[in-house]
Amino acid sequence: MQMGKRGHIDHLALKVDDEECLQEVRRRLVKAGASDGTITDFGAVRLVTFKDPDGMEGEVARWTNIKRVLGFEERKRELWPD
């Protein structure tokens, strides 16, 4: 979907406080069929993306103690274990 096509909000990001909470939200999103469970690690932030029932994209993010945000070409992906 083209950015801005849905209106002023392109996507929604929610912050969680720790890794345990990120993993729990990840598990629930996969169970609900809203995410494939992949965590993208940008160094300073780790996130899992999802789609709501209307197709709007969102992400749940946990900020780490790492100061540097990695670029797209440097990011790491943590796939959901099958």
Backbone as a ProteinNet text record, in pm:
[ID]
protein_1_A
[PRIMARY]
MQMGKRGHIDHLALKVDDEECLQEVRRRLVKAGASDGTITDFGAVRLVTFKDPDGMEGEVARWTNIKRVLGFEERKRELWPD
[TERTIARY]
84.7	0	89.2	51.5	126.7	120.2	235.7	240.1	144.4	69.7	-24	-159.7	-173.7	-299.6	-413.6	-379.2	-482	-519.7	-453	-478.4	-350.5	-363.2	-247.6	-161.6	-218.5	-142.2	-99.6	32.2	84.9	93	143.6	148.1	157.2	137.1	135.1	247.5	321.1	426.9	393.7	403.9	379.9	509.6	540.8	665.4	639.6	728.8	725.6	854.5	850.7	961.9	1077.6	1051.6	1159.9	1143.5	1247.4	1249.4	1140.8	1115.9	1012.4	876.3	845	717.6	714.8	826	831.2	804.9	866.1	847.9	703.9	641.4	501.5	408.1	428.5	345.6	368.7	492	525.6	448.4	450.5	379.7	230.3	171.7	28.1	-7.2	77.6	51.6	55.7	153.2	162.1	38.4	1.1	-115.4	-242.6	-253.3	-370.8	-364.8	-250.9	-236.3	-208.8	-167.2	-143.1	2.2	91.9	233.9	299.2	409.5	487.6	588.3	594.9	679.5	823.7	860.3	998.5	1028.9	1138.6	1187	1297.6	1287.4	1392	1471.9	1603.3	1693.4	1773.9	1747.4	1818.9	1922.8	1965.2	2063.8	1997.6	1967.7	1906.2	1760	1697.9	1557	1534.3	1453.7	1410	1259.3	1207.4	1064.4	1005	877.7	798.3	682.8	657.2	551	424.3	312.9	184.2	89.9	-20.5	-129.2	-255.8	-330.5	-458.2	-565.3	-686.1	-790.4	-826.6	-800.1	-828.5	-710.6	-599.4	-482.5	-381.1	-406	-310	-188.2	-69.6	52.4	89.1	146.8	193.7	318.2	379.4	495.9	497.1	555.1	577.6	728.5	778.8	922.2	974.8	1097.6	1168.2	1300.8	1322.4	1447.9	1551.3	1671.9	1779.7	1876.6	1983.9	2088.1	2192.1	2178.4	2272	2239	2339.2	2318.7	2294.1	2354.1	2349.3	2230	2160.5	2053.5	2117.1	2105.9	2162.9	2081.1	2147.2	2078.6	2005.7	1922.4	1845.9	1935.9	2050.6	2141	2215.6	2219.1	2289	2196.5	2067.9	1972.3	1982.1	1940.5	1939.3	1794.2	1766.4	1630.3	1631.5	1537.8	1521	1386.2	1391.2	1269.2	1197.1	1067.6	984.7	1019.2	1048.7	1079.8	954.5	967.1	852.3	834
-117.6	0	124	222.7	346.5	425.4	478.9	556.5	674.4	696.5	807.4	777.8	664.1	631.5	609.9	561.9	537.2	664.5	773.6	897.7	945.6	1018.2	1078.9	978.3	868.3	769.7	657.8	640.5	535.4	403.3	407.8	289.1	333.2	239.4	266	187.6	250.5	181.8	186.5	71.2	60.1	19.4	80.5	52.2	-42.6	-141.9	-229.6	-205.8	-239.5	-205.4	-303.9	-431	-528.6	-642	-725.6	-835.2	-938.5	-963.6	-1060.6	-1017.6	-891	-839.3	-845.3	-812	-820.4	-963	-1059.9	-1199.8	-1245.7	-1199.4	-1236.3	-1177.2	-1050.9	-986.6	-1057.1	-1090	-1164.2	-1294.9	-1370.4	-1499	-1479	-1379	-1352.8	-1308.7	-1227	-1183.3	-1300	-1389.7	-1508	-1594.8	-1616.9	-1699.7	-1642.9	-1510.2	-1444	-1436.4	-1476.1	-1469.8	-1329.9	-1239	-1100.4	-1072.7	-1170.9	-1151.2	-1285.8	-1279.9	-1402.9	-1423.7	-1328.8	-1341.9	-1301.4	-1253.1	-1211	-1086.2	-1091.6	-973	-912.6	-783.6	-710.9	-635.1	-657.3	-598.2	-487.8	-363.7	-247.5	-197.2	-283.6	-243.7	-168.9	-43.1	39	2.7	-63.7	-102	-238.1	-320.4	-450.7	-441.9	-490.1	-476.8	-596.3	-615.9	-716.1	-641.6	-671.4	-602.3	-687.8	-621.7	-690	-611.9	-675.8	-609.4	-625.8	-516.6	-525.5	-579.5	-607.7	-665.6	-581	-449	-361.8	-351.2	-419.3	-416.8	-308.5	-229.3	-126.7	-192.9	-149	-205	-136.1	-215.6	-162.8	-237.1	-187.9	-254.7	-239.8	-339.9	-336.2	-332.1	-232.3	-207.7	-204.1	-254	-245.4	-175.6	-63.5	9.5	-58.5	-74.2	-142.2	-39.3	-86.6	2.1	38.2	-16.9	13.6	151.9	233.2	372.3	386.5	299.1	312.7	239.3	308.3	245.3	194	63.9	3.1	40.5	49.7	75.8	-48.9	-33.7	-146.8	-260.1	-224.7	-328	-398.9	-341.1	-399.6	-475.1	-452.8	-510.6	-662.1	-718	-862.7	-906.9	-1027.4	-1081.5	-1207.9	-1213.6	-1329.4	-1393.1	-1503.4	-1567	-1640.6	-1652.9	-1726.5	-1875.2	-1941.8	-2085	-2166.5	-2254.7	-2337.7	-2455.2
0	0	0	-77.2	-87.8	42.5	85.1	208.3	199.6	305.1	310.5	248.8	181.5	114	213.9	334.5	435.9	510.6	484.3	556.2	622.7	731.5	796.8	873.3	916.5	991.5	896.9	883.8	797.6	872.2	996.3	1081	1226.4	1314.2	1457.4	1522.8	1613.9	1687.6	1836.5	1900.1	2043.9	2111	2223.8	2294.7	2411	2425.8	2543	2622	2750.4	2839.2	2840.2	2807.4	2819.1	2718.4	2710.4	2614.2	2643	2768.5	2806.1	2752	2764.3	2712.1	2559.6	2493.8	2347.8	2301.2	2367.3	2329.7	2353.3	2459.6	2487.3	2382.1	2348.2	2244.9	2111.3	2081.9	1959.3	1953.2	2061.1	2067.1	2042.7	2104.7	2089.5	1948	1887	1749.8	1652.3	1669.9	1583.7	1604	1728.6	1758.9	1696.5	1693.1	1635.4	1482.8	1423.9	1278.6	1227	1315.2	1276.9	1240.3	1264.4	1238.6	1208.1	1133.8	1112.2	1224.8	1318.4	1436.2	1417.9	1300.8	1278.6	1360.2	1434.3	1504.7	1419.7	1393.8	1323.7	1428.1	1426.6	1524.6	1456.4	1496.4	1443.9	1543.6	1636.2	1736.4	1851	1830.8	1935.4	1960.4	1864	1878.1	1813	1880	1827.5	1810.4	1697.4	1675.1	1602.3	1627.9	1557.3	1492.1	1364.4	1291.7	1288.5	1266.5	1258.6	1169.1	1132	1059.3	1139.2	1152.8	1223.8	1128.8	1178.3	1092.4	970.6	976.1	862.1	766.1	797.7	711.4	744.3	850.5	889.2	954.5	914.1	969.9	1100.4	1189.6	1316.8	1359.4	1463.5	1518.1	1669.1	1732.8	1876.7	1892.4	1965.5	1971.2	2113.7	2127.9	2255.5	2228.9	2297.2	2285.4	2374.2	2322.1	2393.2	2451.2	2511.3	2563.3	2458.5	2338.4	2229.2	2174.7	2156.6	2112.9	1962.7	1882.9	1737.2	1676.4	1587.9	1509.4	1380.9	1357.3	1237.4	1114.4	1001.5	875.6	827.3	726.6	674.3	627.6	566.7	517.3	630.3	749	864	960	945.3	1040.7	1044.8	1156.5	1173.6	1187.6	1144.4	1154.6	1237.8	1329.6	1415.8	1380.7	1305.6	1258.1	1370.6	1354.7	1448.9	1436.7	1548.5	1539.2	1504.1	1408.9	1367.8	1460.7
[MASK]
++++++++++++++++++++++++++++++++++++++++++++++++++++++++++++++++++++++++++++++++++

